[in-house]
Amino acid sequence: MRVLFQTRTNLYSAPGGDLIQILKTKEYLEKIGILVDISLEFEPDLTGYDIVHLFNLMDPQDIYLQCINAKKQNKKVVLSTIYGLYTEYERKARGGISQKIANVLSPYQIGYLKNIIRHYHENRIHKGVIKMMFNGYYGLMKKITKNVDVFLPNSISEMDRVASEFKLKNYKFEAVPNSIDKGVFNNTINSKINKFEKYKDCIVCAARIEGRKSTLNLIRAVNNSDYTLVLVGNESKNQKSYVENVHLEAGKNVVFLGAIPHEELKELYQVAKVHALVSWMETPGLSSLEAAAMGCNIVVTKKGDTEEYFEDFAFYCEPDDVKSIREAIDKAYLAPFNEDLKNKILNNYIWEKAAEITLRGYNKALENN
C-alpha cells in the first residue's frame, strides 16, 4: 500500500504538534510495510497512490485544495482531524479587544478572521484562501468533511464533536490515539547523574507559556507554597504582555528552563512528582502522556478529551480557577502513583498502536474499491 500525507503548506516553517504526529505516523507505518510520502503541494500527481491522508481540519484553506485534487484523481481520502476550538478561552480569558470581539462573533467567524489576517501578514494568500473568503471558514471545513472516506480523530469524543459540528451522518472512523515514544519514555535510568536532581519532587509543566495553557493561573496556584514549579517550553511570541506577567508574578519557587530536548525531558520527569497542564482545552496533551509514563501524577483540565484518556487516574481542575488548580495539585502531590495508569499508556497510547489503527482506517477506506 502506498499513501501520500498532505497538510498545511507551512508545516516545516511553523512546526507544531501536527508535524510530530505526521513524522511519527510515517515512521511507524513504514515499520509495518506501508510506503509513505509527504507532499505539501495543492495538486500533485497521485498516480501510484492508494490513499491521500490529510491532516488538520483547522487549516481548511490548504487541505481543501488537496482533498479536491484527490477526489478528481479518484483517490480515497482519510483525515486526521486534529480539531479543537478554543472558543471558551477566547471569550473568557484572552483579554483586550480580541476578547470583546470573540464575545460578539461565532467561533467560526473568529477562525475566519484570524486565518485571513495570518495569511495576509505571512504573504501566503493563495487560491485556497480565496476559496475560504467566499465559502467561509466553517463552509470550507464542511466541504472537506463531505469528501472524507474515513475520519481518524484522536478520540471518540473528538469524533463526536466533529460529527455534531458538521452534521455528519453514516460516517466511518477509527480513533487513533495521541501517542508517546516508548523507546524514550520508559524506566531505563542512565548511568550518568541526573542533571535535574536538584528539582526532585517538583511540579513540572511542559507546554508553551501562553494564555491558552493558563500558565499564569498555574503560577498563582503555587505562589507562597513549598512547591517547586518547573516550566519547560517556549514562550509565546504573540502574547508578550501575558508572558511578562508570568515572569512578574512568578515567585522564587518557579523555575524557567525554556525548551529542552526530549531525552532531557525524560530525566526531568524521572525526578518530578506531578505534571500539571491546566489548559483551556487539551486532546489530551502529549506531555501529560509522557510524564504519566514516567511515573508522574497528572493534573489536567477536563476540557477537551482528557477524561477519555485518563479516566479516574488524573486530578482534574478548572483553568480559570486558581483554587481549583491548587486543590488538584495538593491531591496529586500527596497521592501515590497508580501503576495502572502507566500500563494503560504503554499498552494503548504508543506509536506502534497508532500505526496499527491508522492502517485499519486505510483498509476501511479501501473496502468499497
N, C-alpha and C positions, 0 to 999 in steps of 0.2 A: 504494500500500500504506500502511495506517495501523497504527501499532504503539504499544502502551502499555507504558512502562517501569514496573516496580514493584519495591520493595525494602523494607528495614527502615524503620520509621517515624521513627527518629531520624537519618535521613540528613543533614539540614541542621544539626541541633543538635550532632551528634557527627561532623563530617566526617572522612573517611578516603580511602584510595586508591580505594575503590569510587565515591565521589562524583565524583572526577576522571574515572574510566572512564565513568560514566553520562553526564556532561555532554559529554565529548569524543565519545563514540559518537553521541549525539544530534546534535551539531553536524555531524559528518561524514556521517551518514546523511541528514540534511536536505539536504546539498550534492548528494547524488545522487538527490534527489527523494522520499525516504521521509518521510512525516508521522509525527512522534514527539511523544507527550505523556508526562508523568511524573505518576504518582499514588502516594501512599503510603497510600491508603485500603485497607481489607481487602476490601470488597465493592462496588467501583464498577460502574456500568452500563457494559458493554462493547460496547454497540450501535455499530456502525460500525468497530470494530477488527478487524483480521485476525489479529493475534498479540499475546499478552502475553509480554513479555520480562522475566523475573525475574533479579535479581542477588543473589549472595552466599548460598551454601548454608550458611555458618557462622552465619547468623541465621535458623534454620528457623521460629522461632515467629511471625514476621511473614509470610514468603513462603509458608508452608504455607496460610494462610487465603487469600492472593491466588491461589495455584495452584488451590485447590479452587474458588474463585469463577470462575476462568477455565474450568475444566472443566465446571462447571454451566451455563455460558453457551456451551458448545461452541466454545471458542476454542483455537487451538494455543498451546502453551507452549514457549518456549525458555528456557534457563537459562545465564547466565554464572556458572560455579560459584564462582570466587574461593575455592577450597578449599585450606586448608593447616593442618594441626595442628602445634602447637609442642611436641609431647609430649617430645621429647628435651631441649629447653630446660627444660621444667617439671620433669623428673626429674633432670637433671644440674646445672643452674646457677641455678635460680630462688632457692634459698636459703630458710631459715626453715621454718616449719610447712607452707607451701604445697608445698615440695619433698618433704617427708615424705609428705604426703597424696597427691601425684602418683605416688609410687612404690608406692602401695597400690591406687589406683583405675585404671580403664581411661581412655584419653583421652576417651571419650565421657561417662563419669561425671564427669570433671573439667569438661568443657564444660557439662554439665547443671548442676552446682553453681554454676559461675561465672555462667552465664546467669540462673539463678533469683535469685542474690544481687544481680546487677547490676540486674535489673528491679525487684526489691523496693526497693533503695536509690533508684532513679530514679523510683519510684512509677509504673511502667509495666506493672503486672500487667493483662493483657487475656486474652481467650479463647484466643489463640494460645499464650500462656504456660501457661494451664491445660491445653491440649492436650498441650504438651510435658511437663508434670508427669505425665500419665497414659501417654503414649507413649514418653517418654524422649527424650533429645537425638538419639541415633542413630535411634531409631524414627521420629521426625518427619522427619528428613533422608531416610530410606529411602522414606517415603510420598511425599515430593516427587519423588525421582528416578524413582519408578514412573509419575509423571504427566507427565514431561517428554518432549516430542516430539523435540527436538534440543538437545544439550548444546553450549555454547560455552565450553570451557576455554581457558586461555591458552597451553596447550602439549599435545602428545601425552602427555607424562609426567604432567601433571596429570589428564588424562582416564583414563590407566591407573590412577592412584591412586583416583579416584572409582569406576571400574568394579570394581576389586578390593575396595574397602571395602564397597560396597553390592551386590556380586554381580550386576552388570548383565549382561544378555545381549541381543544383537541391538539395540543402541542406535545412534542416529545422532549424529554430532557434526561440528563444524568447529572447528579450533584457531584461535582469534582471538588474535593476539599482543598482549602488552603493548606499548604504543606511545609514541612521542615526537612532539612538535610540531616538524616540520622547519622550520616558519616561524620558530621561535625558536632551535632548536639547530642552527645552521649556522655557516659560517665568516665570515659577514658581520662586519666589525670596525667598531665605532662610531668616529666621528672623535674623540670625547672621550677623555680619558685614562682608562685602566682603573683604577678605584679599588682594585683588588686587586693592583696591580703589585708591591707590597711582599711579596706571598706567592708570587712567581714560583718555579716548580718545586716547589711544595708538594705534600703529600699531602692530599687532601680527602675528607671523609666527609659526604655529605648524607643524613642519616637522623635519626630521633628518637633522643635519648640515653636508652637503656634496656637492660635485660638481654638482651632478645631480639636486639638488634643487636650485643651483645658489645662495647660501646663501651669498657669498662674494659680488656679484653684488648688492644684496638687501641692504647690509650694506653700500656699496659705494653710493647707491642712497639716503640714508637718512643721511649720514655723513654731518656735518656742517649745520644741519637743526634744527628746533624746534620740530621735531617729536621725540617721544619715541618709539623705536622699541624693542619689547619683543620677544625673541626667545625661543620657547618651543620645547624640543626634545633632543634625544641622539645625541652625536657627533660620526661621522663615525670613526670606529677603523682602517679602511683600507686606510684612506686619512689623515694621521696625519699632513702632511705639509700643506694641504689645511685648515684643522681646525686651525692650528697655525696661518695661515694668516688671517683667520676670526677674531681671537682674537686680532691679531696685529693691524688690520685696524679698528676694532670696536671703535667708539667714545664713549664718556661718556653717550651719549643718547641711547646706546644699552645695553639691559639687558639680561643676560643668566640665564634662570630658570631651564634648564635641563628638564628631563621627569617629568611630573606631572600627577596625577590621573585624569580620565575623569571628575569626579564631580567638581574638581578644575578647569579644563579647561573650563567648562561651566561658572564658575564665572569670569574667565578672559575674555571670550567672551562678558560677560554682560557689562564690563566696556570699552571694546575696541571699536574703531571706524572703523577700517579696518583690514581685514585679507589678507595677501599677500603671495601667493605661486607661485613663479616666476620660476618654474622648466622647465627643458628641455622637459618634457613630463608628462602629468597628465591624469588620467582616471576617474574622474576629481580631485581626492584628497578628502578623507573623511573629513579632517579638514576644507576644504573650504565649504563643505555642512553644517557641524556642525556650523561653525561660521556664515554663512548666516542665518541659522535657528534661531540664537540668535540675529540677527539684525545688523550684521557687513556688511559693503560693502566689495566686493570681488575684489582683484587684482589677476589675473591669467595669465598664458601663453595661447596662442591659440593652442599650440602644444599638440596633443592628442585628447581627447574627450570633452574638457571643453565647447566648444560652444554649443554642443548638450544639455548639462545640463543647462548652464547659459544664453544662448541666448544673448540678449542685456542687461541683468541685471548686468553683470560683467564689470570690467575695464581691458582691455587686454594689455599685454606688451610682449616684446621680452626678453628672459632670458640673452642674451649676450649684451644687450644694456642698459647701466645704465641710460641714458637719458630717454629712453622709460619707464623704471621701475618708475623713479621719476615722469614722467608726469602722469602715470596711478595712482600712489599713490596720487598725488595732486588732481586729478579729483575725485577720490574715497573719499578722506577726506572731500572735500567740498560739495559733493552731498548728498542730503537727502536719507535715506534708503527707498527703494521701498518695501512695504509690500507684493507686488505680488510675489517677489522672495521667501520670507519666506513661503507664502501659497503654492507656487509651490513645494517647497521641502517637506513640511509637508504633502502634498497630494500625492506626487509621489515617493519621494526618502526615503522611510521608510521601515523597515524590514517586516512589515505586507504586504506591496505591493510586495516586493521582493519574499516573500514566495508564494504568490498567483500566480505570474508569473512563478516561478520555477515549481509549481505544474502543470501549464498549459503546460510547456515544457515536464514534465513527461508524461502527458496524450497524448501529441502529439507523443512521442516516442512509446507509447504502442498501438497506433491506429491500427497498422497493425497486432497485435497479433491475 
